[in-house]
Amino acid sequence: MHIVAVRFLRAFWVKNPDSEQPLKSWVDEAKKASWSQPAQIKEQYRSASILKNKCVVFNVKGNDYRLVASIAYHYQAVYVKFIGTHKEYDAIDAETVEMEV
């Protein structure tokens, strides 16, 4: 998979150093993946939540952080739409959130 907007993850782990290694691991695993349907993501990440609009919520660092991504299966692309704490995640609509530039 090609990951779009990795820079947002980098900016996040600079502010939250304890998230750096778990996010780097997620990036590495996602890059090696070739998901073609949501079930494949659930096989790899049992705690992931599949939402409408091809969005997926990943739990990072034991659910300390949440990562929302939109998956374009046909293009093998993952677009990072949100990364934040569990509390920050609770304040957004994961199906419509967009990363603020």
N, C-alpha and C positions, 0 to 999 in steps of 0.2 A: 504494500500500500504506500502511496505517496501522501505525506502529511503536509497539509497546508496550514500555515500560521504557527509554526513551531516557535517563532520569535515571542509569541505571547506566553508560551510555556517557559521560555528562558527568562523573560521579565518576571514571571511569577516566582520562579525558584530563586531569583536574586533577592526578592523581598521575603521569601519563605524558604530559607536554606534547607530545612528538614524535608522539603518536597523534592529537592533536586534529584536525588538518586532514584526515588520511586518514579518520577516523571521521565527521567532518562531511560529507565527500564521499560516503561510503557511505550515510549517512542521507538526504542529498539525492537520490541515485540511487534508493534503495529507495522513498522516498516517491513518486517519479515513475513507478515501475514498476507494472505491473498483471499480475503473474505469475499464471498459472492452472495451471501444471504445472512440475515440476522442470527440464524441458528448457529452459524459457525462462530460468531462472536460470543454467544452464550456458552458454547463448548469451551472456549478459551478463557472466558471471564464469566464465571457462574454468577457473580454478583452484579454484572452489568444489567442495566434496565433498557429495554428496547422501547422507544417512544414512536409516535407518529412522525411523518416527514423524514423518515430514515435517520432519525436522531438516536443516539445511544448515550447513556450516562454511565461513565466508568467511575468506580470507587478507587481512590488513590491513597496510598499509605494507610491502609486499614480503615478506610472511610473517613479519614481526617479531611480529605479534599475530594471534590467532585469535578470531573471533567466531562463536558458535554461536547459531543462531536456529531457532525453530519457526515454520513457515509454515502459516497457515490460508488456503489458496487461496480457498475459498468465501467467506470473510469479508474477503479482501484485507487480512490482518493479519500482521504479523511480530512475534514475541515474542522479545526478546533474552534468551537463557538463560545466556550466558557470554561474557565478554570477558577476555582475558588474554594473557600472553606465550606463546610457543611452548612453553617449559618447563612453564608452568602448565597449558597445554592437555594436554600429555603425561601429566599426573597425574590427569586426570579421565576419566570415561566420557561422551563427547560425546552419546550417545544418551539418557542419563538425567539429565544435569546440570540443576540448577535454580539460578537466581541466588539468592545469599544476601542476605537483606534486612538 
